[in-house]
Amino acid sequence: MEITIHARGVNLAEDFSEIARERIERLSRFHIPIERVVVEVIHENNPHHGKNASHLVTITSHGAGPLVRAQASAFNDLAAFDEAAEAIELQLRKKHERSKQINRDTLRKRKAI
């Protein structure tokens, strides 16, 4: 899985890319084909948004599976990334649960009944 991090108008924390890669690598456990993930971090300089929404993080997945996108804003880049990563994880979990077969009866069991 290819992970690309774009930072616009912001200096990222030293360990941001390492934390982001670890968290995104865990998404492979859902067995949904994802070829690349793009993480965009944008810093809002507008004081009307306040301190709580100064960093905006968008995570987008591309691949053979469904397009999944999550967006979050928070007071710093790591907090916003955590919120967006949780949102994308929930979306992928839903897709994974829907793809499971609920009724696993075989034809032999159906004929016996």
TAQUIMO-V332440 format. One record per residue. PHI is phi in radians with two decimals (* if undefined). Layout:
phi:PHI
phi:PHI
This chain:
phi:*
phi:-1.64
phi:-2.07
phi:-2.06
phi:-2.06
phi:-1.92
phi:-2.03
phi:-2.07
phi:1.26
phi:-2.59
phi:-1.66
phi:-1.32
phi:-1.09
phi:-1.05
phi:-1.74
phi:-1.08
phi:-1.13
phi:-1.16
phi:-1.14
phi:-1.10
phi:-1.12
phi:-1.09
phi:-1.19
phi:-1.32
phi:-1.07
phi:-1.18
phi:-1.23
phi:-1.23
phi:-1.20
phi:-1.49
phi:0.99
phi:-1.88
phi:-1.17
phi:-2.14
phi:-1.54
phi:-2.58
phi:-2.24
phi:-1.96
phi:-1.98
phi:-1.98
phi:-2.06
phi:-2.16
phi:-1.80
phi:-1.55
phi:-1.59
phi:-1.29
phi:-1.22
phi:-1.22
phi:-1.36
phi:1.41
phi:-1.29
phi:-1.24
phi:-2.16
phi:-1.42
phi:-2.01
phi:-2.06
phi:-2.09
phi:-2.14
phi:-2.00
phi:-2.24
phi:-1.89
phi:-2.23
phi:2.89
phi:-1.25
phi:-1.40
phi:-1.24
phi:-1.32
phi:-2.18
phi:-2.38
phi:-2.40
phi:-2.40
phi:-2.63
phi:-2.28
phi:-2.75
phi:-1.33
phi:-2.48
phi:-1.19
phi:-1.20
phi:-1.16
phi:-1.16
phi:-1.12
phi:-1.06
phi:-1.12
phi:-1.18
phi:-1.16
phi:-1.11
phi:-1.14
phi:-1.23
phi:-1.16
phi:-1.11
phi:-1.11
phi:-1.18
phi:-1.11
phi:-1.08
phi:-1.08
phi:-1.16
phi:-1.15
phi:-1.21
phi:-1.39
phi:-1.25
phi:-1.49
phi:-1.46
phi:-1.71
phi:-1.83
phi:-1.20
phi:-1.63
phi:-1.14
phi:-1.10
phi:-1.15
phi:-1.22
phi:-1.22
phi:-1.22
phi:-1.44
